[in-house]
Amino acid sequence: MQHVVIIVNDAPYGSEKLFNALRLVIQLNEQESPPAKVSLFLLSDAITAVLPKQNPAEGYNIQQMLEIAIAQGSQVKFCGSCMHSRGLSELKPIEGCEVATMDDLAQWLLQADKTVTF
């Protein structure tokens, strides 16, 4: 089974980078042949995507997409240092999203067959 790591650095709303990354995560999870293990790592302003109960005025809903990806079996991790530097480390993330370090990302990359960045 291939391991695909997707890294996102951009805020959840304002651009469509995280939206498109999550569309890809969900689509990769739906592939039957060959199946893939898909991992998503959020850095910089992308970490704000793990904050629950965001209420987008229109269009896509990142929380719903993250919940679908997690239900499909993807691991979703976010940078703890990025949360801390933004004063958000005390906030509880969406269930299934895990705080992580750069070492965690490094381990994923060493195990990955493919890496995609947004």
BELWOHU-V827397 format. One record per residue. N is the residue number from 0. RES is the residue in three letters. OMEGA is omega in radians with two decimals (* if undefined). Layout:
n={N,N}
res={RES,RES}
omega={OMEGA,OMEGA}
This chain:
n={0,1,2,3,4,5,6,7,8,9,10,11,12,13,14,15,16,17,18,19,20,21,22,23,24,25,26,27,28,29,30,31,32,33,34,35,36,37,38,39,40,41,42,43,44,45,46,47,48,49,50,51,52,53,54,55,56,57,58,59,60,61,62,63,64,65,66,67,68,69,70,71,72,73,74,75,76,77,78,79,80,81,82,83,84,85,86,87,88,89,90,91,92,93,94,95,96,97,98,99,100,101,102,103,104,105,106,107,108,109,110,111,112,113,114,115,116,117}
res={MET,GLN,HIS,VAL,VAL,ILE,ILE,VAL,ASN,ASP,ALA,PRO,TYR,GLY,SER,GLU,LYS,LEU,PHE,ASN,ALA,LEU,ARG,LEU,VAL,ILE,GLN,LEU,ASN,GLU,GLN,GLU,SER,PRO,PRO,ALA,LYS,VAL,SER,LEU,PHE,LEU,LEU,SER,ASP,ALA,ILE,THR,ALA,VAL,LEU,PRO,LYS,GLN,ASN,PRO,ALA,GLU,GLY,TYR,ASN,ILE,GLN,GLN,MET,LEU,GLU,ILE,ALA,ILE,ALA,GLN,GLY,SER,GLN,VAL,LYS,PHE,CYS,GLY,SER,CYS,MET,HIS,SER,ARG,GLY,LEU,SER,GLU,LEU,LYS,PRO,ILE,GLU,GLY,CYS,GLU,VAL,ALA,THR,MET,ASP,ASP,LEU,ALA,GLN,TRP,LEU,LEU,GLN,ALA,ASP,LYS,THR,VAL,THR,PHE}
omega={3.10,3.03,3.13,3.09,3.11,-3.11,3.12,-3.11,-2.99,-3.12,-3.08,3.12,-3.10,2.96,-3.12,-3.09,3.14,3.07,-3.13,3.08,3.14,3.04,3.12,3.10,-3.11,-3.14,3.10,3.12,-3.12,-3.14,3.13,-3.08,-0.20,3.09,-3.13,2.94,-3.05,3.14,-3.11,3.12,-3.11,-3.14,3.05,-3.09,3.10,-3.12,3.14,3.10,-3.09,3.10,-3.06,3.01,3.00,-3.03,-3.14,-3.09,-3.12,3.08,-3.02,3.13,-3.07,-3.14,3.12,-3.13,3.08,3.13,3.07,-3.13,3.13,3.11,3.10,3.10,3.10,2.97,3.08,3.11,3.12,-3.05,3.11,3.11,3.11,3.09,-3.11,-3.09,3.12,3.12,-3.05,-3.00,3.14,-3.11,-3.13,-3.14,3.01,-3.14,3.14,3.07,-3.03,3.02,-3.06,-3.14,3.07,3.07,3.08,3.11,3.12,3.11,3.09,-3.10,3.11,3.14,-3.01,2.98,-3.14,3.08,3.11,3.10,3.07,*}
